[in-house]
Amino acid sequence: MAGALGGCGFRAIWLRLRQLRRRGLEELKIRVSEDGIYFTPGPDPKGGYSIQFLNSSAGIIERVASIEKPVGFGLAVSPDRRRILYAQVDTAGSDLMLLENFR
């Protein structure tokens, strides 16, 4: 899925990412490369996730990969841009811990 981006350059890219974040994509992860920005928007309407690339020279957003689960901390792209490394969130939860008599 590709989307057009009005205007090219860093400012247009940054404004587009800010628009994505305002639409409720607080979990947006980004990695800047020489020719654009790789990013992970929130889930699509069907609950799937993806890694996308915002091409600064062409002014378009391209889906790079569809993935089953959200990206956790970390998103890396190899220098030749043939590989992407990311941390996958398998489960989300928290523990409540009580610490007594500490000093």
N, CA, C and O atoms as a GROMACS GRO file, in nm:
protein
  412
    1MET      N    1   0.085  -0.118   0.000
    1MET     CA    2   0.000   0.000   0.000
    1MET      C    3   0.089   0.123   0.000
    1MET      O    4   0.170   0.142   0.090
    2ALA      N    5   0.073   0.206  -0.099
    2ALA     CA    6   0.153   0.328  -0.107
    2ALA      C    7   0.062   0.448  -0.098
    2ALA      O    8  -0.050   0.446  -0.149
    3GLY      N    9   0.110   0.550  -0.032
    3GLY     CA   10   0.033   0.673  -0.020
    3GLY      C   11   0.116   0.790  -0.066
    3GLY      O   12   0.237   0.793  -0.042
    4ALA      N   13   0.054   0.887  -0.130
    4ALA     CA   14   0.126   1.003  -0.180
    4ALA      C   15   0.154   1.099  -0.065
    4ALA      O   16   0.078   1.108   0.031
    5LEU      N   17   0.262   1.167  -0.077
    5LEU     CA   18   0.303   1.265   0.023
    5LEU      C   19   0.324   1.396  -0.048
    5LEU      O   20   0.413   1.408  -0.132
    6GLY      N   21   0.244   1.495  -0.016
    6GLY     CA   22   0.257   1.625  -0.080
    6GLY      C   23   0.386   1.692  -0.041
    6GLY      O   24   0.410   1.716   0.077
    7GLY      N   25   0.472   1.721  -0.138
    7GLY     CA   26   0.600   1.785  -0.111
    7GLY      C   27   0.701   1.685  -0.062
    7GLY      O   28   0.664   1.586   0.002
    8CYS      N   29   0.826   1.708  -0.090
    8CYS     CA   30   0.932   1.617  -0.047
    8CYS      C   31   1.024   1.691   0.048
    8CYS      O   32   1.007   1.810   0.072
    9GLY      N   33   1.119   1.621   0.102
    9GLY     CA   34   1.215   1.681   0.192
    9GLY      C   35   1.185   1.649   0.336
    9GLY      O   36   1.080   1.594   0.370
   10PHE      N   37   1.281   1.684   0.422
   10PHE     CA   38   1.272   1.649   0.562
   10PHE      C   39   1.149   1.708   0.629
   10PHE      O   40   1.081   1.639   0.705
   11ARG      N   41   1.120   1.835   0.603
   11ARG     CA   42   1.006   1.900   0.669
   11ARG      C   43   0.875   1.829   0.636
   11ARG      O   44   0.793   1.806   0.726
   12ALA      N   45   0.854   1.794   0.511
   12ALA     CA   46   0.731   1.725   0.471
   12ALA      C   47   0.721   1.588   0.538
   12ALA      O   48   0.614   1.546   0.581
   13ILE      N   49   0.834   1.519   0.546
   13ILE     CA   50   0.835   1.387   0.610
   13ILE      C   51   0.802   1.401   0.759
   13ILE      O   52   0.720   1.327   0.812
   14TRP      N   53   0.867   1.496   0.824
   14TRP     CA   54   0.843   1.516   0.966
   14TRP      C   55   0.699   1.552   0.993
   14TRP      O   56   0.639   1.501   1.088
   15LEU      N   57   0.640   1.639   0.911
   15LEU     CA   58   0.500   1.676   0.929
   15LEU      C   59   0.409   1.556   0.910
   15LEU      O   60   0.310   1.541   0.982
   16ARG      N   61   0.441   1.469   0.814
   16ARG     CA   62   0.360   1.349   0.791
   16ARG      C   63   0.366   1.256   0.911
   16ARG      O   64   0.264   1.200   0.952
   17LEU      N   65   0.485   1.238   0.968
   17LEU     CA   66   0.497   1.152   1.085
   17LEU      C   67   0.422   1.212   1.204
   17LEU      O   68   0.364   1.138   1.284
   18ARG      N   69   0.423   1.343   1.218
   18ARG     CA   70   0.347   1.407   1.325
   18ARG      C   71   0.198   1.384   1.305
   18ARG      O   72   0.125   1.364   1.402
   19GLN      N   73   0.151   1.387   1.179
   19GLN     CA   74   0.009   1.360   1.151
   19GLN      C   75  -0.025   1.217   1.192
   19GLN      O   76  -0.129   1.193   1.252
   20LEU      N   77   0.062   1.122   1.158
   20LEU     CA   78   0.038   0.983   1.197
   20LEU      C   79   0.030   0.970   1.348
   20LEU      O   80  -0.057   0.899   1.399
   21ARG      N   81   0.119   1.037   1.419
   21ARG     CA   82   0.120   1.029   1.565
   21ARG      C   83  -0.008   1.089   1.623
   21ARG      O   84  -0.062   1.035   1.720
   22ARG      N   85  -0.057   1.197   1.566
   22ARG     CA   86  -0.179   1.260   1.616
   22ARG      C   87  -0.302   1.172   1.598
   22ARG      O   88  -0.399   1.186   1.672
   23ARG      N   89  -0.297   1.083   1.502
   23ARG     CA   90  -0.410   0.994   1.477
   23ARG      C   91  -0.413   0.877   1.575
   23ARG      O   92  -0.485   0.780   1.553
   24GLY      N   93  -0.338   0.887   1.681
   24GLY     CA   94  -0.344   0.784   1.784
   24GLY      C   95  -0.236   0.679   1.774
   24GLY      O   96  -0.249   0.572   1.833
   25LEU      N   97  -0.130   0.708   1.700
   25LEU     CA   98  -0.024   0.611   1.684
   25LEU      C   99   0.092   0.642   1.778
   25LEU      O  100   0.204   0.669   1.735
   26GLU      N  101   0.062   0.639   1.909
   26GLU     CA  102   0.162   0.672   2.008
   26GLU      C  103   0.280   0.576   2.004
   26GLU      O  104   0.391   0.611   2.044
   27GLU      N  105   0.256   0.456   1.957
   27GLU     CA  106   0.361   0.354   1.955
   27GLU      C  107   0.445   0.360   1.828
   27GLU      O  108   0.512   0.263   1.794
   28LEU      N  109   0.444   0.472   1.759
   28LEU     CA  110   0.518   0.488   1.635
   28LEU      C  111   0.669   0.474   1.660
   28LEU      O  112   0.726   0.549   1.740
   29LYS      N  113   0.732   0.378   1.593
   29LYS     CA  114   0.877   0.359   1.602
   29LYS      C  115   0.936   0.406   1.469
   29LYS      O  116   0.878   0.379   1.364
   30ILE      N  117   1.048   0.475   1.472
   30ILE     CA  118   1.109   0.522   1.348
   30ILE      C  119   1.257   0.491   1.343
   30ILE      O  120   1.322   0.476   1.447
   31ARG      N  121   1.310   0.480   1.221
   31ARG     CA  122   1.454   0.466   1.196
   31ARG      C  123   1.482   0.547   1.070
   31ARG      O  124   1.426   0.520   0.963
   32VAL      N  125   1.567   0.646   1.082
   32VAL     CA  126   1.600   0.735   0.971
   32VAL      C  127   1.711   0.672   0.888
   32VAL      O  128   1.808   0.620   0.942
   33SER      N  129   1.696   0.676   0.754
   33SER     CA  130   1.800   0.629   0.664
   33SER      C  131   1.836   0.744   0.568
   33SER      O  132   1.781   0.853   0.578
   34GLU      N  133   1.929   0.718   0.478
   34GLU     CA  134   1.974   0.822   0.386
   34GLU      C  135   1.862   0.873   0.296
   34GLU      O  136   1.861   0.991   0.260
   35ASP      N  137   1.770   0.787   0.259
   35ASP     CA  138   1.669   0.826   0.160
   35ASP      C  139   1.526   0.828   0.215
   35ASP      O  140   1.431   0.836   0.137
   36GLY      N  141   1.510   0.821   0.346
   36GLY     CA  142   1.376   0.828   0.402
   36GLY      C  143   1.371   0.777   0.544
   36GLY      O  144   1.472   0.773   0.614
   37ILE      N  145   1.252   0.739   0.587
   37ILE     CA  146   1.230   0.695   0.724
   37ILE      C  147   1.150   0.566   0.725
   37ILE      O  148   1.043   0.557   0.664
   38TYR      N  149   1.201   0.465   0.794
   38TYR     CA  150   1.128   0.342   0.820
   38TYR      C  151   1.048   0.366   0.947
   38TYR      O  152   1.099   0.424   1.043
   39PHE      N  153   0.924   0.321   0.949
   39PHE     CA  154   0.843   0.342   1.069
   39PHE      C  155   0.740   0.232   1.083
   39PHE      O  156   0.709   0.160   0.988
   40THR      N  157   0.686   0.220   1.204
   40THR     CA  158   0.585   0.119   1.234
   40THR      C  159   0.461   0.190   1.287
   40THR      O  160   0.459   0.230   1.403
   41PRO      N  161   0.360   0.205   1.204
   41PRO     CA  162   0.236   0.265   1.254
   41PRO      C  163   0.164   0.165   1.344
   41PRO      O  164   0.205   0.050   1.356
   42GLY      N  165   0.059   0.209   1.406
   42GLY     CA  166  -0.021   0.120   1.490
   42GLY      C  167  -0.093   0.016   1.407
   42GLY      O  168  -0.069   0.007   1.286
   43PRO      N  169  -0.179  -0.061   1.468
   43PRO     CA  170  -0.249  -0.167   1.395
   43PRO      C  171  -0.342  -0.111   1.289
   43PRO      O  172  -0.400  -0.004   1.304
   44ASP      N  173  -0.354  -0.188   1.180
   44ASP     CA  174  -0.449  -0.150   1.075
   44ASP      C  175  -0.590  -0.189   1.120
   44ASP      O  176  -0.605  -0.250   1.226
   45PRO      N  177  -0.693  -0.156   1.043
   45PRO     CA  178  -0.830  -0.187   1.085
   45PRO      C  179  -0.857  -0.335   1.113
   45PRO      O  180  -0.947  -0.369   1.190
   46LYS      N  181  -0.778  -0.424   1.050
   46LYS     CA  182  -0.796  -0.568   1.072
   46LYS      C  183  -0.711  -0.620   1.188
   46LYS      O  184  -0.712  -0.740   1.216
   47GLY      N  185  -0.636  -0.532   1.254
   47GLY     CA  186  -0.554  -0.573   1.368
   47GLY      C  187  -0.414  -0.617   1.332
   47GLY      O  188  -0.340  -0.662   1.419
   48GLY      N  189  -0.376  -0.606   1.205
   48GLY     CA  190  -0.241  -0.644   1.162
   48GLY      C  191  -0.145  -0.528   1.178
   48GLY      O  192  -0.186  -0.413   1.196
   49TYR      N  193  -0.017  -0.558   1.171
   49TYR     CA  194   0.087  -0.458   1.185
   49TYR      C  195   0.176  -0.459   1.063
   49TYR      O  196   0.176  -0.555   0.986
   50SER      N  197   0.252  -0.352   1.045
   50SER     CA  198   0.342  -0.345   0.931
   50SER      C  199   0.461  -0.256   0.961
   50SER      O  200   0.460  -0.176   1.055
   51ILE      N  201   0.564  -0.273   0.878
   51ILE     CA  202   0.677  -0.181   0.876
   51ILE      C  203   0.666  -0.108   0.743
   51ILE      O  204   0.652  -0.170   0.638
   52GLN      N  205   0.671   0.024   0.749
   52GLN     CA  206   0.654   0.104   0.628
   52GLN      C  207   0.773   0.195   0.607
   52GLN      O  208   0.850   0.220   0.700
   53PHE      N  209   0.788   0.243   0.484
   53PHE     CA  210   0.899   0.330   0.449
   53PHE      C  211   0.844   0.456   0.385
   53PHE      O  212   0.770   0.450   0.287
   54LEU      N  213   0.882   0.570   0.441
   54LEU     CA  214   0.844   0.698   0.385
   54LEU      C  215   0.962   0.746   0.302
   54LEU      O  216   1.063   0.790   0.356
   55ASN      N  217   0.949   0.739   0.169
   55ASN     CA  218   1.055   0.772   0.075
   55ASN      C  219   1.061   0.923   0.056
   55ASN      O  220   0.966   0.983   0.006
   56SER      N  221   1.173   0.984   0.097
   56SER     CA  222   1.182   1.130   0.092
   56SER      C  223   1.196   1.184  -0.050
   56SER      O  224   1.149   1.294  -0.078
   57SER      N  225   1.258   1.109  -0.140
   57SER     CA  226   1.276   1.160  -0.275
   57SER      C  227   1.151   1.142  -0.361
   57SER      O  228   1.119   1.228  -0.443
   58ALA      N  229   1.082   1.031  -0.344
   58ALA     CA  230   0.961   1.005  -0.423
   58ALA      C  231   0.836   1.062  -0.358
   58ALA      O  232   0.735   1.084  -0.425
   59GLY      N  233   0.843   1.087  -0.228
   59GLY     CA  234   0.728   1.142  -0.158
   59GLY      C  235   0.614   1.044  -0.138
   59GLY      O  236   0.497   1.084  -0.136
   60ILE      N  237   0.646   0.915  -0.123
   60ILE     CA  238   0.542   0.815  -0.102
   60ILE      C  239   0.572   0.728   0.019
   60ILE      O  240   0.686   0.720   0.065
   61ILE      N  241   0.468   0.665   0.070
   61ILE     CA  242   0.481   0.568   0.179
   61ILE      C  243   0.458   0.430   0.121
   61ILE      O  244   0.357   0.405   0.055
   62GLU      N  245   0.554   0.340   0.146
   62GLU     CA  246   0.544   0.204   0.095
   62GLU      C  247   0.542   0.106   0.212
   62GLU      O  248   0.614   0.124   0.310
   63ARG      N  249   0.460   0.001   0.201
   63ARG     CA  250   0.462  -0.106   0.301
   63ARG      C  251   0.580  -0.197   0.269
   63ARG      O  252   0.588  -0.252   0.159
   64VAL      N  253   0.671  -0.211   0.365
   64VAL     CA  254   0.790  -0.294   0.347
   64VAL      C  255   0.761  -0.437   0.387
   64VAL      O  256   0.802  -0.531   0.318
   65ALA      N  257   0.690  -0.455   0.498
   65ALA     CA  258   0.662  -0.589   0.548
   65ALA      C  259   0.535  -0.588   0.632
   65ALA      O  260   0.507  -0.492   0.704
   66SER      N  261   0.461  -0.695   0.622
   66SER     CA  262   0.347  -0.717   0.711
   66SER      C  263   0.395  -0.809   0.822
   66SER      O  264   0.461  -0.910   0.796
   67ILE      N  265   0.362  -0.775   0.946
   67ILE     CA  266   0.404  -0.855   1.060
   67ILE      C  267   0.283  -0.883   1.148
   67ILE      O  268   0.185  -0.808   1.146
   68GLU      N  269   0.289  -0.991   1.225
   68GLU     CA  270   0.173  -1.034   1.302
   68GLU      C  271   0.155  -0.959   1.433
   68GLU      O  272   0.042  -0.936   1.477
   69LYS      N  273   0.265  -0.920   1.495
   69LYS     CA  274   0.258  -0.860   1.628
   69LYS      C  275   0.326  -0.724   1.626
   69LYS      O  276   0.407  -0.696   1.537
   70PRO      N  277   0.296  -0.639   1.724
   70PRO     CA  278   0.356  -0.505   1.725
   70PRO      C  279   0.506  -0.508   1.752
   70PRO      O  280   0.560  -0.602   1.811
   71VAL      N  281   0.572  -0.401   1.708
   71VAL     CA  282   0.714  -0.385   1.732
   71VAL      C  283   0.733  -0.327   1.871
   71VAL      O  284   0.668  -0.229   1.908
   72GLY      N  285   0.822  -0.387   1.948
   72GLY     CA  286   0.852  -0.336   2.081
   72GLY      C  287   0.960  -0.230   2.072
   72GLY      O  288   0.962  -0.150   1.980
   73PHE      N  289   1.050  -0.231   2.168
   73PHE     CA  290   1.160  -0.135   2.166
   73PHE      C  291   1.259  -0.176   2.059
   73PHE      O  292   1.304  -0.290   2.056
   74GLY      N  293   1.292  -0.085   1.974
   74GLY     CA  294   1.398  -0.110   1.877
   74GLY      C  295   1.350  -0.141   1.737
   74GLY      O  296   1.261  -0.224   1.716
   75LEU      N  297   1.412  -0.074   1.642
   75LEU     CA  298   1.390  -0.097   1.500
   75LEU      C  299   1.521  -0.059   1.433
   75LEU      O  300   1.564   0.055   1.444
   76ALA      N  301   1.584  -0.153   1.363
   76ALA     CA  302   1.713  -0.128   1.299
   76ALA      C  303   1.707  -0.175   1.155
   76ALA      O  304   1.640  -0.272   1.123
   77VAL      N  305   1.778  -0.104   1.068
   77VAL     CA  306   1.786  -0.138   0.927
   77VAL      C  307   1.933  -0.154   0.892
   77VAL      O  308   2.016  -0.070   0.930
   78SER      N  309   1.967  -0.263   0.820
   78SER     CA  310   2.106  -0.287   0.783
   78SER      C  311   2.154  -0.178   0.686
   78SER      O  312   2.072  -0.118   0.617
   79PRO      N  313   2.285  -0.154   0.679
   79PRO     CA  314   2.336  -0.049   0.589
   79PRO      C  315   2.298  -0.069   0.442
   79PRO      O  316   2.278   0.029   0.370
   80ASP      N  317   2.287  -0.195   0.398
   80ASP     CA  318   2.247  -0.219   0.259
   80ASP      C  319   2.094  -0.222   0.242
   80ASP      O  320   2.044  -0.243   0.132
   81ARG      N  321   2.022  -0.201   0.353
   81ARG     CA  322   1.876  -0.196   0.357
   81ARG      C  323   1.810  -0.325   0.306
   81ARG      O  324   1.699  -0.322   0.252
   82ARG      N  325   1.878  -0.438   0.324
   82ARG     CA  326   1.821  -0.567   0.285
   82ARG      C  327   1.761  -0.641   0.404
   82ARG      O  328   1.686  -0.737   0.386
   83ARG      N  329   1.793  -0.595   0.527
   83ARG     CA  330   1.747  -0.662   0.648
   83ARG      C  331   1.696  -0.560   0.748
   83ARG      O  332   1.748  -0.449   0.760
   84ILE      N  333   1.592  -0.601   0.819
   84ILE     CA  334   1.536  -0.518   0.926
   84ILE      C  335   1.533  -0.603   1.052
   84ILE      O  336   1.491  -0.719   1.049
   85LEU      N  337   1.578  -0.545   1.161
   85LEU     CA  338   1.578  -0.614   1.289
   85LEU      C  339   1.488  -0.536   1.384
   85LEU      O  340   1.500  -0.414   1.396
   86TYR      N  341   1.397  -0.606   1.450
   86TYR     CA  342   1.307  -0.538   1.545
   86TYR      C  343   1.274  -0.633   1.659
   86TYR      O  344   1.283  -0.754   1.646
   87ALA      N  345   1.235  -0.574   1.770
   87ALA     CA  346   1.190  -0.651   1.886
   87ALA      C  347   1.039  -0.667   1.875
   87ALA      O  348   0.966  -0.570   1.856
   88GLN      N  349   0.992  -0.788   1.886
   88GLN     CA  350   0.849  -0.818   1.874
   88GLN      C  351   0.785  -0.831   2.011
   88GLN      O  352   0.842  -0.895   2.100
   89VAL      N  353   0.668  -0.773   2.027
   89VAL     CA  354   0.594  -0.784   2.152
   89VAL      C  355   0.508  -0.910   2.144
   89VAL      O  356   0.416  -0.918   2.063
   90ASP      N  357   0.538  -1.008   2.228
   90ASP     CA  358   0.459  -1.131   2.232
   90ASP      C  359   0.343  -1.119   2.329
   90ASP      O  360   0.230  -1.157   2.297
   91THR      N  361   0.371  -1.068   2.446
   91THR     CA  362   0.266  -1.047   2.545
   91THR      C  363   0.287  -0.912   2.610
   91THR      O  364   0.400  -0.864   2.623
   92ALA      N  365   0.180  -0.852   2.650
   92ALA     CA  366   0.190  -0.723   2.720
   92ALA      C  367   0.124  -0.741   2.856
   92ALA      O  368   0.015  -0.797   2.867
   93GLY      N  369   0.189  -0.694   2.957
   93GLY     CA  370   0.133  -0.706   3.091
   93GLY      C  371   0.220  -0.631   3.189
   93GLY      O  372   0.317  -0.565   3.151
   94SER      N  373   0.185  -0.642   3.312
   94SER     CA  374   0.265  -0.576   3.415
   94SER      C  375   0.251  -0.654   3.545
   94SER      O  376   0.156  -0.730   3.564
   95ASP      N  377   0.346  -0.633   3.632
   95ASP     CA  378   0.344  -0.694   3.764
   95ASP      C  379   0.342  -0.582   3.868
   95ASP      O  380   0.411  -0.481   3.852
   96LEU      N  381   0.266  -0.601   3.970
   96LEU     CA  382   0.263  -0.508   4.082
   96LEU      C  383   0.348  -0.568   4.192
   96LEU      O  384   0.320  -0.678   4.241
   97MET      N  385   0.450  -0.495   4.232
   97MET     CA  386   0.544  -0.547   4.330
   97MET      C  387   0.534  -0.461   4.456
   97MET      O  388   0.519  -0.339   4.449
   98LEU      N  389   0.542  -0.526   4.571
   98LEU     CA  390   0.539  -0.457   4.700
   98LEU      C  391   0.674  -0.481   4.766
   98LEU      O  392   0.716  -0.594   4.786
   99LEU      N  393   0.740  -0.372   4.800
   99LEU     CA  394   0.868  -0.378   4.866
   99LEU      C  395   0.851  -0.313   5.004
   99LEU      O  396   0.818  -0.195   5.014
  100GLU      N  397   0.874  -0.392   5.108
  100GLU     CA  398   0.855  -0.342   5.245
  100GLU      C  399   0.990  -0.333   5.317
  100GLU      O  400   1.085  -0.403   5.284
  101ASN      N  401   0.994  -0.245   5.415
  101ASN     CA  402   1.110  -0.229   5.502
  101ASN      C  403   1.240  -0.206   5.426
  101ASN      O  404   1.342  -0.268   5.458
  102PHE      N  405   1.239  -0.122   5.330
  102PHE     CA  406   1.361  -0.092   5.256
  102PHE      C  407   1.422   0.039   5.308
  102PHE      O  408   1.350   0.125   5.359
  103ARG      N  409   1.551   0.053   5.294
  103ARG     CA  410   1.619   0.177   5.332
  103ARG      C  411   1.746   0.191   5.257
  103ARG      O  412   1.818   0.289   5.275
   0.00000   0.00000   0.00000
